[in-house]
Amino acid sequence: MIRIGIILGSTRPNRKGSQVAQWVLDTASRRGDAEFELVDLRDHPLPHLDEPAPPMFGPSIHDHTHAWAERIAPFDGFVLVTPEYNGGAPGVLKNAIDHLFAEWTDKAVGFVSYGVHGGARAVVQLRTVCGTLGMADVGYQVAISVLTDFENHTTFAPRDHHVDALTKTLDQLLAWSAALAPLRAGAETALVEP
Ligand SMILES: Cc1cc2nc3c(=O)[nH]c(=O)nc-3n(C[C@H](O)[C@H](O)[C@H](O)COP(=O)(O)O)c2cc1C
């Protein structure tokens, strides 16, 4: 069965992201056509990238990078749940992405963002980052408003159309995750024989 990691891109105290990511996990898990797991960056505290070799050339030397790689490698695709900070993606999420290379390549990725304007600018950045890593970013996305999708600015209450957007995002994510499986099977060869 296809395995999808739902990566929560905020580690901030009082983060709204945990409610959004839990909604993604709950909604996705009801589908029954793939396995979904929450990946909380709080469980993988990484320093600013401190590997002597670029991850695309490796090998990595630090235990925290090995642990992060072992967490990410088994997944076939990802949902990045991201807030928008100052018009872009959070540094903690970009840093977590930058720590690895092969673990991302030839996998599909979809986006659930949130912010005053739905967090769309963070997704624009992340699409570029993920594309550079050889990931297939699906076209559908979910854009949650922190103004109108949270009651009293605290309790997540997504409007109905977000469920439809999430369903379409996951449909495409699962299809592409499966379609890329042959490339992942040959990934080791591709890395040594460019
Ligand atoms: C450092 C910082 C910068 C922010 N910049 C933006 C922004 O550019 N656009 C936006 O829509 N919201 C912005 N916000 C508001 C966030 O959308 C809101 O605080 C959201 O809850 C952040 O996600 P989190 O609570 O999961 O960390 C910013 C928040 C923080 C903490």
The ligand as a MOL file (V3000), in Angstrom:
LIG
                    3D

  0  0  0     0  0            999 V3000
M  V30 BEGIN CTAB
M  V30 COUNTS 31 33 0 0 0
M  V30 BEGIN ATOM
M  V30 1 C 6.9970 34.8930 11.9490 0
M  V30 2 C 5.5980 34.9410 11.4170 0
M  V30 3 C 5.3800 35.5080 10.1740 0
M  V30 4 C 4.1020 35.5040 9.6230 0
M  V30 5 N 3.9140 35.9710 8.3670 0
M  V30 6 C 2.7480 35.7530 7.7470 0
M  V30 7 C 2.6140 36.0230 6.3730 0
M  V30 8 O 3.5150 36.4540 5.6840 0
M  V30 9 N 1.4230 35.7660 5.7770 0
M  V30 10 C 0.3690 35.2520 6.4940 0
M  V30 11 O -0.6660 35.0000 5.8960 0
M  V30 12 N 0.4670 35.0120 7.8040 0
M  V30 13 C 1.6310 35.2510 8.4430 0
M  V30 14 N 1.7680 34.9720 9.7800 0
M  V30 15 C 0.5830 34.5690 10.5320 0
M  V30 16 C 0.4130 33.0690 10.4550 0
M  V30 17 O -0.3450 32.7400 9.3140 0
M  V30 18 C -0.2990 32.5340 11.6910 0
M  V30 19 O 0.3640 33.0030 12.8470 0
M  V30 20 C -0.3160 31.0230 11.7180 0
M  V30 21 O -1.0410 30.6030 12.8400 0
M  V30 22 C 1.0940 30.4640 11.7670 0
M  V30 23 O 1.0910 29.0510 11.7850 0
M  V30 24 P 1.4560 28.2360 13.1200 0
M  V30 25 O 0.5540 28.7950 14.2110 0
M  V30 26 O 1.1240 26.8180 12.8270 0
M  V30 27 O 2.9060 28.4530 13.3980 0
M  V30 28 C 3.0090 34.9910 10.3620 0
M  V30 29 C 3.2510 34.4380 11.6250 0
M  V30 30 C 4.5240 34.3880 12.1280 0
M  V30 31 C 4.7630 33.7240 13.4630 0
M  V30 END ATOM
M  V30 BEGIN BOND
M  V30 1 1 1 2
M  V30 2 1 2 3
M  V30 3 2 2 30
M  V30 4 2 3 4
M  V30 5 1 4 5
M  V30 6 1 4 28
M  V30 7 2 5 6
M  V30 8 1 6 7
M  V30 9 1 6 13
M  V30 10 2 7 8
M  V30 11 1 7 9
M  V30 12 1 9 10
M  V30 13 2 10 11
M  V30 14 1 10 12
M  V30 15 2 12 13
M  V30 16 1 13 14
M  V30 17 1 14 15
M  V30 18 1 14 28
M  V30 19 1 15 16
M  V30 20 1 16 17
M  V30 21 1 16 18
M  V30 22 1 18 19
M  V30 23 1 18 20
M  V30 24 1 20 21
M  V30 25 1 20 22
M  V30 26 1 22 23
M  V30 27 1 23 24
M  V30 28 2 24 25
M  V30 29 1 24 26
M  V30 30 1 24 27
M  V30 31 2 28 29
M  V30 32 1 29 30
M  V30 33 1 30 31
M  V30 END BOND
M  V30 END CTAB
M  END
